[in-house]
Amino acid sequence: MKVSIITVALNNAEYIEACIKSVINQDYKDIEYIVIDGGSTDGTIDIIKKYEDKINLWISESDRGIYDAINKGINMSSGDIIGILHSDDLYIDEHVIGNIVREFSNDVDSVYADMVYIERNNPEKVVRYYDSSVFQVSKFAYGWMPAHPTCFIKKNVYAKYGLYKTDFIIAADYELLVRFYAKQMVSYSYFPKVIVKMRSGGLSTRNFRSNIILNREIVRACRENGIETNIFKVYSKYFVKLFQLVKRPHQI
């Protein structure tokens, strides 16, 4: 199976090289790598060009935000399976894609796994463990989803049920997974290992205002897809997230 990996970036010269290297160093051979840059001016383009012989497709042009950029990548892709790795993040090792493809042999349309948050400038320092094993569709109402950067979804699912909604500021990934898993009942399999390192300080966790926007959009995403919830249910997830700060995976 051919796997398309999409990386979106904007002015991230500090971290994108580590992201790119974690993709091009995968030991699975049938990978199509697509980089969508939003018109960077800080040297990001120079880094992309440094590796362009290993990148199948890349563009640099203005867009209407991160989800518009992801949609561009999906539309450009030709793989059977699509994964998204943001330019701040990196795969845990060179075996990730091969392991994920084997998980698709369970005759499912998507696969997700575990993730760790790391200190922004120290990829070896884990600050939080996102354990996707606890996910159930019923937990969408409480603001829970599988770790989105670990989600790999067959392209024909996007063709059938749609792309990311660009009128969401932060939670279009949440809305997409609610729509796929709860409304359309897309099949999935959980791969019980950490596969992604995500640098802390991303869009959804940047500040208090971002959290307010995120949680309002989570409520909207649920309601638009037939899930009854309210803001109090969604905020209850923060009590559980406290345990993520101390819990650690058995192995990374």
N, C-alpha and C positions, 0 to 999 in steps of 0.2 A: 504494500500500500504506500502511496506517495503522501508525504506529510508536508503541508505548507506551514511555515512558521512566519508570523507577521510581527515585526517590531515597528512601533511608531515612536517618533522622537521630535523634540523641538528644543534646540539650544541645550543639549545635554552632553557636551564634549567630555565632561568629567567622568561619566560612567558608561557611555555607550560602547566603548571598546570592550569592556568586560562582558557586556551582554552579547555582542557580536561573536566574540571568541567562544562563549559557552554554546552557541548554536553551531558554528562552523566546525567545532571540535567533536561533535557528536559522532559516535561510531556507526549509527544507522545511516545508510548510504542514500536512500531515496528521499532526500529532503530538498524542498524548494524554499529558499529563504528570500523574503520580501521585506524591504525597509521603506517605510513611508515617513518622510521628513516634512515638517510643516513650514519649511523656509528658514532654517537655522542660519544664524549669523555669527556663531561663537566658535567655529572650528569643527562642529559636528560633521559637516559635509566632508571635510578633509579626512576625518577618520573613516567615514563610510567609503570614500574613494580608495583609501588604503587597503580595504578588503573587498573591493568590488569584483575581483576575480572569483570570490567565493560567495558573492551575493547574486542571486539569480535576477532579481528585479529591484530597482530602487528609483524613487522619485523625490524631488524636493519642490514643494509648491504650497501655497497657502491653503488652509482648509477651515472648516467650521467647527473645529475642536477635535478632541481625541477620538470620539466615536465615529465622526465622519472619516477620519484618517483610517481607522480600523476597517470601516466599510469599504473604503477604496482598496485596501489590501485584500479583503475577501473577494471582491469583484475581480481583482487581477489574478487571483490564485488559480492553480490548476490541480491541486492535490485532492486526494480522497478525504483527508483529515486535515483540519485546521487548528493550529495552536497559536496563541497570542502571548508574546513575551515583550513587555515594555522595556524601554531602554535603560531604566533604573535597575532592572532585575537580571537574574542569571539562573541557568540550570545548575543543579547541584553537582552533576558529574556528566561524563560523556555517554552514559548509558540510558539517559532519560527517555529519549525518543524511541529507542528500541524496546524498552520495557513497556512504554505506552502502547505501541503498535501490537505487541503480544497480548495486551489486555483487551484489545479490540477483537481478538479471536473468540471472545465470549459472546459474539454476535450481538453487540450493543451499538448504539449510535453515538455514544459519548463516554468519555472517561475523565475522572477527576482524581486528585491525590491530595497530599498534605503539603504545607508550605511553612517556611519560617521567615519571620521578619528579622532583619539584621541591622546593626548600626550602620548609618549612612556611609561612613568612611572606614568601616571595619567589617568586611564580609564574613569574618570568622566569629564575630560576636553576635550570638542569637539573643534577641530581646523579647521575642514572643513566638509561640508555636501555634499555628493554625491547624487544628486537627479536623479534617473533613469527614472523618468516620462518623461523627455524631449527626451528620446531616440526614434529615428526612424531609419530604415535601411539606409536611405539616409545620415545619420550623420556619418556612418562609414568612408566616404571619408574625413571627417573633424577630424578624430581621436577620435570619440566618440563611446562608447559602454555602455551597462548596467554595473553596478558595478559587476565585475566578482565574488567576494566572495559571492554575494547574489544569484547567478545563480544555480538553481536546474534543472537538465536535466534527462529525462528518459534514462535508460541504453540502451534501444534498439536504441536510436538515435546515441550513440557512436558506437554501433555494425554496424549500417548502414553506417555512414558517417566518421568514423575514430576517433582516439584519438588526443592528443596534439602532435604537430610536435616538435621533440626534437632538430632540427637544428635551432630553434629560441632560442635566449638567454633570452629575457625578454618578448616578445609579443606573445608567443604561445597561450595564453588565448585570445588575440585579434583575432588572425588568426582563432582560433576554432570558435568563435562566428560569425565572418564574414562568414566563410564557412557554419555554420549551418543556420544562419538567412538570409543572403543575397543570398548565392548560392543555398542552399538546401531548403530554405523557411520553416524551422522548425517552428512550431507554438509556440507562447509564450503568457504569461499573466503577467501583471505588478501588483505586490502587493504593495499598496501605504503606506508602513510603513518602518521605519528603522529596519533592522533585524541583522545587523552586525556592530561591532565596530572593526575598523582596526587601529593598531598602526602605527603612522607615521614613516617614515624612512625605508620603505621596499625596495625591490630590484629595482622597477621601478622608485623610487623617491630618491634614495640614494645620487646621485651626478649629476653633469652636464654631465659627460660621459655617465651615465646610461640613461639620457634623450635623448641624441643623438642616442644611440643604439635603444632605445624604438621607437623613431619616424621613424627612417629608417626602422625598422621592421614592423611598422604599414603600411607604404607605400608599402612594399613588400607584406604584408598580403592582402591588398586590391587588388593589381595588380594580384596576383596569383589567386584571386577569382573573377576576372572580374569587379572590381570597379575602375573607373578612378579617380586618385587623384595625388597629388604631395606634396612635403615637405612643401610648403607654406600654402596649405590648412590645413595640419595636425597641423602645428604650430599655426594656428589661434585659436585653442581650448584654448590656454592659456589666451586669453583675457576673455573668458567666465569663466574660472576657478577662475579668480580673484573674481567673485561674490560668488563662493562657500566658500570663506574664511569668508564672512560676513553673508551669508544666513544661516539660521538654520531651522531644521524641526520643525513643530508645536508641535510634541510630540516625546519623545524617550522612 
